Amino acid sequence: MSDWTLRHGDALTVLPTLDTPVDAVICDPPYNSGGRTNAERRAQGARDKYVSGDAQHALADFDGDTRDQRAYTHWLGLVLGDAYRLTLLGGSLLVFTDWAQLPATSDALQAAGWTWRGIIPWRKPISRPVKNGFRRECEYVLWGSRGDPLRHAPTIYLPGWLEGSQPRGAARVHITQKPVEVMRQLVRIAPQGGLILDPFAGSGTTGVAALQEGRRFIGIEQSAAYVTTAEGRLTAA
């Protein structure tokens, strides 16, 4: 197997076709947040939710971000359950979420079979202010494992919180792109040379971080536009 593989398709369709064991699953699913009613959720695309009106870019939209909370919990549980099947004993799951979907994400994680191990806050120094209230400055990474977490040799000590803002300007190639420096810390949960699975690969940031940290990568991405972007970034990495 090469250092990286990228599959174009829906995670629920592609995951059952995979049989290669992985050392860790790290993913950033569509949060499906926003909208007080079903009508509002259906009317809002990902760009409406995650891109400010004065943004000077035309990054591609993506599907799958209009589920209500019950549908989101069920859907994510199915994805994480198939990922659990592929994960070696001792392997970890790291899944991003925001404050609104944190309870649903923890439910899906546990329903899929993972043992919930904790929450890692991710602070974004550059974030939108909130009138008359508190800045929404954090998102979260939920940590789960298949059985007891792997005992690394030598022992590793990873941070309990992360900091880094989304790329800006020409460096931003995805609506909800995560910073490589944040992802490089997360991929260390897998052993050196280990294989990391991302069912929502987006622009390939998890894979770029994995390759930079001496890990291998297999990703799944539904958007054809972002598959092309990810392939370019992974090849460069």
Secondary structure, 3 states (H helix, E strand, C coil): CCCEEEEECCHHHHHHHCCCCEEEEEECCCCCCCCCCHHHHHHCCHHHHHCCCCCCCCCCCCCCCCCCHHHHHHHHHHHHHHHHHHEEEEEEEEEEECCCCHHHHHHHHHHCCCEEEEEEEEECCCCCCCCCCCCCCEEEEEEEECCCCCCCCCCCCCCCCEECCCCCHHHCCCCCCCCHHHHHHHHHHCCCCCEEEECCCCCCHHHHHHHHCCCEEEEEECCHHHHHHHHHHHHHC
